[in-house]
């Protein structure tokens, strides 16, 4: 019984519920701008993270048809202008509240475990 409870606690603390799958690869910011300006555009859609620190880029055409790449973004105020001038869809991903929920659940489980093992 104690082993099973310990296994559950270890699993919940080392594998967070709200982790996102990694994109297949990364581009540099300069590579992103190059692909945005390419005619025809190598990028079909850009989704910015809520804090605008990175973007998930959907690549169109060629070998990379419909693959997604991740780009770490600098604080560049011209990015939106360049993207819209090249008629590429851009949006911002919604904030994820489930991270807070999973953190709360982990805290409650740890509380119950500590009360269970209390002598």
C-alpha positions as a printed Julia matrix, in Angstrom:
119×3 Matrix{Float64}:
  0.0    0.0     0.0
  2.79   2.42    0.95
  4.69   1.54   -2.22
  1.69   2.28   -4.41
  1.07   5.6    -2.68
  4.75   6.52   -3.03
  4.66   5.64   -6.73
  1.64   7.9    -7.28
  3.34  10.81   -5.5
  6.58  10.39   -7.45
  4.7   10.18  -10.76
  2.66  13.31  -10.09
  5.63  15.36   -8.97
  7.97  14.36  -11.8
  5.48  14.29  -14.72
  3.35  17.44  -14.57
 -0.13  17.07  -16.01
  0.01  20.38  -17.89
  3.2   19.78  -19.86
  2.88  20.42  -23.59
  4.36  18.22  -26.27
  7.5   19.65  -27.78
  7.43  20.83  -31.33
  9.5   18.86  -33.8
 12.35  21.37  -34.14
 13.44  24.96  -33.61
 14.28  27.88  -35.86
 16.25  31.0   -35.11
 14.44  34.32  -35.2
 16.32  35.35  -38.36
 15.22  32.09  -40.05
 11.6   32.91  -39.14
 11.85  36.38  -40.72
 13.49  34.87  -43.81
 10.66  32.33  -44.21
  7.98  34.98  -43.6
  9.4   37.18  -46.37
  9.86  34.29  -48.81
  7.6   34.33  -51.9
  5.56  32.19  -51.7
  5.73  32.31  -47.93
  7.23  29.29  -46.19
  5.05  30.01  -43.15
  1.27  29.66  -43.09
  0.51  30.55  -39.46
  2.22  31.9   -36.34
  0.85  31.36  -32.86
  2.5   33.49  -30.17
  2.77  32.28  -26.58
  0.71  34.31  -24.07
  3.87  36.02  -22.78
  5.18  36.44  -26.37
  8.5   34.82  -25.52
  8.18  32.13  -28.21
  6.04  31.22  -31.19
  4.78  28.01  -32.71
  5.15  28.34  -36.46
  3.22  26.22  -38.97
  5.29  25.62  -42.1
  3.55  25.28  -45.44
  4.58  23.59  -48.67
  7.58  21.52  -49.69
  9.14  18.81  -47.56
  7.99  20.39  -44.29
  4.29  20.47  -45.25
  2.22  21.34  -42.16
  4.99  20.78  -39.64
  5.39  23.0   -36.61
  8.57  24.58  -35.35
  9.32  26.64  -32.28
 10.99  30.04  -32.39
 12.27  31.93  -29.36
 11.26  35.55  -29.87
 13.2   38.67  -28.97
 11.3   41.8   -27.97
 10.92  43.04  -31.56
  8.05  45.5   -32.11
  8.35  45.06  -35.9
  7.43  41.36  -35.92
  3.66  41.91  -36.13
  4.09  44.43  -38.94
  6.36  42.13  -40.98
  4.0   39.17  -40.52
  0.84  41.09  -41.46
  2.53  42.75  -44.46
  3.24  39.25  -45.79
 -0.37  38.08  -45.25
  0.44  35.39  -42.71
 -2.09  34.45  -40.04
 -0.97  35.39  -36.55
 -2.66  34.88  -33.2
 -1.9   34.58  -29.51
 -2.47  31.32  -27.64
 -4.79  31.64  -24.63
 -3.32  31.48  -21.16
 -3.5   28.01  -19.65
 -5.22  27.91  -16.28
 -4.91  24.13  -15.94
 -1.29  24.54  -14.78
 -2.6   26.14  -11.61
 -5.14  23.35  -11.19
 -2.55  20.59  -11.52
 -0.27  22.41   -9.06
 -3.15  22.62   -6.58
 -3.96  18.92   -7.03
 -0.3   17.98   -6.46
 -0.24  20.09   -3.3
 -3.41  18.44   -1.97
 -2.06  14.96   -2.68
  1.18  15.77   -0.89
 -0.82  17.13    2.05
 -2.89  13.94    2.3
  0.21  11.78    1.97
  1.98  13.69    4.73
 -1.09  13.35    6.97
 -1.35   9.64    6.15
  2.28   8.97    7.11
  2.09  11.11   10.26
  2.75   9.12   13.37
